[in-house]
């Protein structure tokens, strides 16, 4: 009996922290959803034709030595602040002797920055339903005690808390999953764009044709270090 009473006391002690954590998770996911909407609104529309034309213009300008025109061309097709910073960094490094190593590091930092932004909602994908389940089970014990004692008010109050926390936890997980999934696709598209910029500009320093002969930086950082993509992991992280 001592062990059972100890576990009961631990569960009761967690009641308020779990409810507070569920409310905090709900607030955080709403903030992330707002930031996501703002991110969508601020992103410039994507077009493969515009990307190819802008990169070709930047390559021609760089060949002529006109870095200002090259920067202007690349800025027109960068869809986010990290993508703009990475594209400008590639432009700065492409003529350096150690260009390959520098650009590889820039691309890796761009990818890891994307992963850091994804982590915020990916944590909530699992945390929301977990808090919802804990917030459901903890009030059930006093609810059943109230039922045994004929205390309908105690039963009703605890069941209301249990069901409310369940809904909040599932809502957190669903919103976080949707935001993470769409962000993963957008960030992979951004990475594809900056990789294309690198591949096309890599031949400028070596005098190779566009897209061929320049060393560039091959391979995705996740592939080089043997990591799965967020999309591969997110399929197992849907709220259950």
Secondary structure, 3 states (H helix, E strand, C coil): CHHHHHHHHHHHHHHHHHHHHHHHHHHHHHHHHHHHHHHHHHCCCCCHHHHHHHHHHHHHHHHHCCHHHHHHHHHCCCCCHHHHHHHHHHHHHCCCCCHHHHHHHHHHHHHHHHHHHHHHHHHHHHHHHHHHHHHHHHHHHHHHHHHHHCCHHHHHHHHHHHHHHHHHHHHHHHHHHHHHHHHHHHHHHHHHHHHHHHHHHHHHHHCCCCCCCCCCCCCCHHHHHCCCCHHHHHCCCCCC
